[in-house]
Amino acid sequence: MRVRATGAAAKVSMPSKRRRLSQVENSELQRIMTNDDDGPIHHAEKVSSISPDEVIGDSTYNGSDEELRKNGNKRGRGVVDDKNDDNVDDYEKSKDRNDNYKDSIYSEIQRRREVFLNAMNACRGPEITIHNDVDDEPCPEMDFTFVSEYRLSSKVKFPDTQFLYGCTCDGPKGCTKPAQCLCLDDSYDLGEKPEFPYYRDGRLKATGRPIFECNALCSCDITCRNRVVQRGRTVRLDLFKTPQKGWGVKCPHPIAAGTFICTYVGELITSEEAKIRAHIYENIECGTTSYLLDLDYFEENERHELDEEVEEDHEEKRTHRPDGVPKDKILTVDSRRFGDISRFFNHSCSPNMVIMCAIQDRTLLMKYDAAFFTNRDISANEELTFDYLNIGDDYERGSGALSKYSSAMMHQECHCGAPNCRGRIWAV
């Protein structure tokens, strides 16, 4: 980085061609002239005709070419006074110590970066890289554990799998006929024609409905066209430092609209736990940072209607809702202590991703995957963002948003730079 000095700071005093003898030199001459039995004239001849032009650093040059060659004509280093040689040695030792310290700091930075990269890339999906052109921070703080799927809080219980059922599509290409796939029974309003949520290339259709994928009890395998989210991330990502928003995520390649990016993973907790943790994070640990995301699709939309519909159509297969999570409660994903690359997605008032409700386990509709899909074509190296309120209507509304308990986000200034920026992250 080049720094240009201006004004008074740019003025530099040039050294004079001639200068006075230093205090050390004067005292040395005084000693020679007065403290020897041979008399002052003898020592004056030894010193020769010392002129200010022949002063080298803090010592003197006796006029001898041999003396000049022996000392290498090193200005600033002693030629006569051996004490200055000790100072030079001390300087070189100090410089070596500083260099070693810098090397150790650099090694620690590299080690920290490698540990973070290894942990991040241990999760499923293509390699994720790190870039920082803003400052010297090698990577985000490693104050959480990378995970590839939900970690369950002790207060959240999974339902018994005996209430789960799957489709019987067993063709070589998996599920090919929507009308015959039982997994699509719940994905459309009464009277609508069932359809797969994805095109054949895996891109999402704008159906405005939650995604019901095939599950472990289905006859089809993982290559089925109705298993996009559960196959995991297939897009390369880059974690990079932004000038105003901390760390963000982008893709080095263009991405088509409707492409699955990844899911928001972390610890799955109850709403009561979310209230407590939101208070702790905002007032004790993280300030205005929120890592809580509510799985509130069926709370804010048509959970009750859809539940009644499912229970009526499959009464013989699902007789009751398993214990563990009350029917009138929603779950929250907390990625503060457990998470993956998705915890670094930044907010935008004009996002290029939406969160979709993707369900495999229909025995508990409030436990679903918060899946990120692109809502438009995205250029290479364009930052991937979503609306923290998730109020866009490109695909569907209310399938997941930052927790309503994170009150500190209400007043956090937005730096998305979009033409329609709301000014604050949590402003409607």
C-alpha positions in Angstrom: 0.0 0.0 0.0 1.4 3.4 -1.0 0.9 6.3 1.4 1.4 9.8 0.1 2.3 12.5 2.6 0.9 16.0 2.1 1.4 19.4 3.7 3.6 19.7 6.7 4.0 15.9 6.9 5.6 16.0 3.4 8.4 18.3 4.5 11.7 16.4 5.2 14.8 18.1 6.6 17.8 17.2 4.4 21.1 16.4 6.2 23.9 18.9 6.0 27.0 18.0 4.0 29.1 18.9 7.1 28.3 18.1 10.6 29.8 18.6 14.1 31.6 15.8 15.9 29.4 13.9 18.2 29.8 14.0 22.0 31.5 10.6 21.8 34.0 11.8 19.3 34.8 15.0 21.3 35.4 13.0 24.5 37.7 10.6 22.6 39.8 13.4 21.2 40.0 15.0 24.6 41.3 11.7 26.1 43.9 11.3 23.4 45.1 14.8 23.7 45.5 14.9 27.5 45.9 11.4 29.1 49.0 9.9 27.4 52.7 10.2 28.3 53.7 10.7 24.7 52.0 14.1 24.6 49.3 15.7 22.6 51.3 16.2 19.4 52.0 12.4 19.0 48.4 11.5 19.3 47.3 14.3 17.1 49.5 12.8 14.4 47.8 9.4 15.0 44.4 10.8 14.5 45.7 12.7 11.4 43.9 15.8 10.2 40.3 14.9 11.2 37.8 16.9 9.3 34.0 16.8 9.6 33.8 15.5 6.0 35.6 12.3 7.1 33.2 11.5 9.9 31.5 8.2 9.3 28.4 7.6 11.4 29.2 7.9 15.1 33.0 7.3 14.6 35.9 8.5 12.5 37.9 7.4 9.5 41.7 7.6 9.9 42.3 8.2 6.2 43.6 4.7 5.5 42.3 2.7 2.6 43.0 -0.5 4.5 40.8 0.7 7.4 38.1 1.6 4.9 38.2 -1.9 3.3 38.3 -3.6 6.6 35.2 -2.0 7.9 33.3 -2.1 4.5 32.7 1.6 4.5 29.5 1.0 6.4 28.0 4.3 7.4 26.2 4.2 10.7 28.5 1.5 12.0 31.6 2.0 14.2 35.0 2.0 12.5 37.1 3.0 15.5 34.8 2.4 18.5 34.3 -1.3 19.0 31.3 -0.6 21.3 29.3 0.2 18.2 29.9 -3.3 16.8 28.1 -4.6 19.9 25.2 -2.3 19.1 25.1 -3.7 15.6 25.0 -7.3 16.9 22.2 -6.4 19.3 20.3 -4.8 16.4 20.7 -7.9 14.2 19.7 -10.2 17.1 16.6 -8.0 17.7 15.8 -8.1 14.0 16.1 -11.9 14.0 13.8 -12.1 17.0 11.3 -9.8 15.2 11.5 -11.9 12.0 11.0 -15.1 14.0 8.0 -13.6 15.8 6.5 -12.6 12.5 7.1 -16.1 11.1 5.4 -17.6 14.1 2.4 -15.2 13.8 2.1 -16.1 10.1 2.3 -19.8 10.8 -0.4 -19.5 13.4 -2.6 -17.6 10.9 -2.0 -20.3 8.3 -2.7 -23.0 10.9 -6.0 -21.3 11.9 -7.1 -21.0 8.3 -6.3 -24.7 7.5 -8.2 -25.9 10.6 -11.2 -23.9 9.5 -11.0 -25.0 5.9 -10.7 -28.7 6.9 -13.6 -28.5 9.2 -15.8 -26.7 6.7 -15.0 -29.0 3.9 -15.6 -32.1 6.0 -19.3 -31.4 5.4 -21.1 -32.8 2.4 -20.7 -31.0 -1.0 -18.0 -29.6 -3.3 -15.0 -27.8 -1.9 -15.6 -24.4 -0.3 -12.8 -21.8 -0.6 -12.0 -18.6 1.4 -11.0 -15.2 0.1 -10.4 -11.9 1.9 -9.4 -8.8 0.0 -10.6 -6.4 2.7 -8.3 -7.0 5.7 -5.9 -9.5 7.2 -8.4 -11.8 8.9 -7.6 -15.3 7.6 -11.1 -16.8 8.3 -14.1 -16.4 10.5 -13.8 -17.1 14.2 -13.9 -20.9 14.9 -16.3 -20.6 17.7 -18.8 -23.2 16.5 -18.8 -26.8 15.3 -19.5 -27.7 11.6 -22.4 -30.1 11.1 -24.1 -31.4 8.0 -27.6 -32.1 9.5 -29.7 -31.1 12.5 -28.5 -31.6 16.0 -31.4 -32.3 18.3 -31.9 -30.5 21.6 -32.7 -32.8 24.4 -36.2 -31.3 24.5 -37.0 -32.2 20.9 -38.1 -35.8 20.1 -38.4 -37.4 16.7 -41.6 -39.3 16.0 -41.6 -43.1 15.7 -40.9 -44.2 12.1 -43.8 -46.6 12.2 -46.1 -43.7 11.4 -44.1 -42.8 8.2 -45.0 -44.3 4.9 -43.5 -44.1 1.4 -44.4 -44.4 -2.2 -44.2 -47.6 -4.2 -42.6 -46.2 -7.4 -40.0 -48.8 -8.2 -39.1 -48.2 -11.8 -35.5 -47.9 -13.0 -35.9 -44.1 -13.1 -37.6 -43.8 -9.8 -40.8 -41.7 -9.6 -42.0 -40.7 -13.0 -45.8 -40.5 -12.7 -47.0 -37.8 -10.3 -50.5 -39.2 -10.0 -49.1 -42.5 -8.8 -46.6 -41.2 -6.2 -48.0 -41.2 -2.7 -45.4 -38.6 -1.7 -47.2 -35.9 -3.7 -50.5 -36.5 -2.0 -49.8 -33.7 0.5 -48.2 -31.2 -1.9 -51.3 -29.8 -3.6 -54.6 -28.2 -2.6 -57.7 -30.3 -2.7 -58.8 -30.6 -6.3 -55.4 -29.7 -7.9 -53.5 -32.0 -10.1 -50.4 -33.4 -8.4 -47.0 -32.6 -10.0 -43.3 -33.0 -9.1 -41.8 -29.9 -7.5 -38.7 -30.1 -9.8 -37.9 -30.1 -13.4 -36.0 -33.0 -14.8 -32.7 -31.1 -14.3 -33.4 -30.7 -10.6 -34.4 -27.0 -10.7 -37.4 -25.9 -8.6 -40.7 -25.1 -10.2 -42.5 -22.0 -8.8 -45.5 -23.9 -7.5 -46.0 -21.8 -4.3 -46.3 -25.0 -2.3 -44.1 -26.8 0.2 -41.8 -29.5 -1.2 -42.7 -33.1 -0.3 -39.7 -35.3 -1.2 -39.5 -39.1 -1.2 -38.2 -40.6 2.0 -36.3 -43.6 3.4 -39.4 -45.9 3.2 -40.0 -45.2 -0.5 -39.2 -47.8 -3.2 -37.2 -45.4 -5.3 -33.5 -44.7 -4.7 -31.5 -41.5 -4.2 -31.3 -40.8 -7.9 -35.1 -40.2 -8.0 -36.1 -36.8 -9.4 -38.0 -36.1 -6.2 -34.9 -36.3 -4.0 -33.1 -33.0 -4.7 -32.7 -31.5 -1.3 -31.7 -34.7 0.4 -28.9 -35.3 -2.1 -27.1 -32.2 -0.6 -25.3 -29.3 -2.0 -23.9 -29.6 -5.5 -22.8 -26.0 -6.1 -19.3 -24.7 -5.4 -19.2 -21.9 -2.9 -16.7 -19.3 -1.7 -16.6 -17.7 1.7 -15.4 -14.1 1.3 -15.0 -10.9 3.4 -17.3 -8.0 2.6 -16.5 -4.4 3.3 -19.5 -3.7 5.6 -21.3 -7.0 6.3 -18.6 -9.2 7.6 -18.2 -12.6 5.9 -20.5 -13.5 3.0 -21.0 -16.3 0.5 -20.8 -16.4 -3.3 -20.4 -18.9 -6.1 -17.5 -18.6 -8.6 -19.8 -19.8 -11.4 -23.2 -18.6 -12.8 -26.2 -20.2 -11.2 -29.6 -20.8 -12.9 -32.9 -19.8 -11.3 -34.4 -22.6 -9.2 -31.1 -24.2 -8.3 -30.8 -25.8 -4.8 -27.9 -24.3 -2.9 -28.0 -25.9 0.6 -30.1 -26.1 3.8 -29.9 -24.1 7.0 -28.6 -26.5 9.6 -27.9 -26.2 13.3 -29.4 -27.3 16.6 -33.1 -27.9 16.5 -34.7 -26.4 19.5 -38.2 -25.5 20.9 -39.7 -22.1 20.8 -39.2 -21.8 24.6 -35.5 -22.5 24.2 -35.4 -20.0 21.3 -36.7 -17.2 23.6 -34.0 -17.9 26.2 -31.2 -18.1 23.7 -32.2 -15.0 21.8 -31.9 -13.1 25.1 -28.5 -14.6 25.8 -27.1 -14.0 22.3 -28.2 -10.4 22.0 -27.4 -9.3 25.5 -24.3 -11.4 26.5 -22.6 -13.1 23.5 -23.3 -11.8 20.0 -24.8 -8.3 20.3 -27.0 -7.8 17.2 -26.0 -11.1 15.5 -28.9 -13.6 15.2 -28.4 -17.3 14.2 -32.0 -18.3 15.1 -34.3 -19.3 12.2 -37.9 -20.2 12.9 -39.4 -23.2 11.0 -42.8 -21.4 11.0 -44.3 -22.4 7.6 -47.1 -24.4 9.1 -47.7 -21.9 11.9 -48.1 -18.9 9.7 -49.8 -20.4 6.6 -52.1 -23.4 6.5 -50.7 -26.0 8.9 -54.0 -26.8 10.6 -55.9 -27.3 7.3 -53.1 -29.4 5.8 -52.8 -31.5 8.9 -56.5 -32.3 8.9 -56.3 -33.1 5.2 -53.4 -35.5 5.8 -55.0 -37.2 8.7 -58.3 -37.7 6.8 -56.6 -39.2 3.7 -54.2 -41.4 5.6 -56.1 -42.2 8.8 -55.2 -45.8 8.6 -51.4 -45.1 8.3 -51.1 -42.2 10.8 -53.4 -42.4 13.8 -51.9 -39.7 15.9 -49.1 -37.1 16.1 -46.2 -38.4 18.0 -45.2 -36.9 21.4 -42.3 -34.5 21.8 -43.4 -31.3 20.1 -46.9 -29.9 20.8 -49.0 -29.3 17.8 -49.3 -25.6 18.4 -45.6 -25.1 18.7 -43.0 -24.4 16.1 -39.3 -25.3 16.0 -36.3 -23.1 15.6 -32.9 -23.8 14.1 -30.0 -22.4 16.1 -26.6 -22.3 14.2 -24.7 -20.3 16.9 -22.9 -23.4 18.2 -23.6 -25.9 15.4 -23.8 -24.9 11.7 -22.3 -24.9 8.3 -21.7 -22.4 5.4 -25.4 -21.3 5.5 -24.8 -19.4 8.7 -22.8 -16.8 6.7 -25.5 -15.9 4.2 -26.2 -12.2 4.5 -29.5 -10.3 4.3 -30.7 -8.4 1.3 -34.0 -6.5 0.7 -33.7 -7.7 -2.9 -32.4 -11.3 -2.4 -31.4 -13.8 -5.0 -32.4 -16.8 -2.8 -35.6 -17.9 -1.0 -36.1 -20.4 1.8 -38.4 -23.3 0.8 -40.1 -25.8 3.1 -38.8 -29.2 2.1 -40.4 -32.2 3.9 -39.3 -35.9 4.0 -40.7 -36.9 7.3 -44.5 -36.2 7.1 -45.1 -37.5 10.6 -44.1 -34.2 11.9 -44.8 -31.3 9.5 -43.2 -28.7 11.8 -39.8 -30.4 11.4 -38.7 -29.7 7.9 -35.6 -28.6 5.9 -35.2 -24.9 5.4 -33.8 -25.2 1.8 -32.2 -22.3 -0.1 -33.1 -22.0 -3.8 -32.2 -19.3 -6.2 -35.1 -17.2 -7.3 -33.4 -15.8 -10.4 -30.3 -16.3 -12.6 -27.2 -15.3 -10.6 -23.9 -14.1 -12.1 -20.5 -15.6 -11.2 -19.2 -14.1 -7.9 -22.4 -12.4 -7.0 -23.1 -12.6 -3.3 -25.8 -15.1 -2.3 -28.4 -13.5 -0.1 -31.9 -14.0 1.3 -34.4 -11.8 3.0 -34.1 -12.3 6.8 -37.9 -11.7 7.0 -38.5 -14.0 4.0 -41.4 -11.8 2.8 -40.8 -12.2 -0.9 -43.4 -14.0 -3.0 -41.3 -15.3 -5.9 -41.9 -18.9 -4.8 -43.7 -18.9 -1.5 -44.0 -16.9 1.7 -43.4 -17.8 5.3 -41.3 -21.0 4.9 -38.6 -19.7 7.3 -37.3 -16.4 8.7 -35.0 -15.2 11.4 -36.6 -15.8 14.7 -39.2 -13.3 15.9 -37.4 -13.5 19.3 -34.3 -11.8 17.9 -35.5 -8.3 18.8 -32.0 -6.7 18.4 -32.3 -7.2 14.6 -35.3 -4.8 14.7 -32.9 -1.8 14.8 -29.9 -3.1 12.8 -29.0 -0.9 9.9 -29.1 -2.6 6.4 -26.2 -2.4 4.1 -27.5 -4.5 1.2 -27.3 -1.6 -1.3 -30.5 -2.7 -3.1 -32.6 0.1 -4.8 -35.6 -1.0 -2.6 -33.5 -1.2 0.6 -35.8 -0.9 3.7 -33.0 0.9 5.7 -33.2 -1.6 8.5 -32.9 -5.4 8.3 -36.1 -6.0 10.1 -38.3 -3.4 8.6 -41.5 -4.2 6.8 
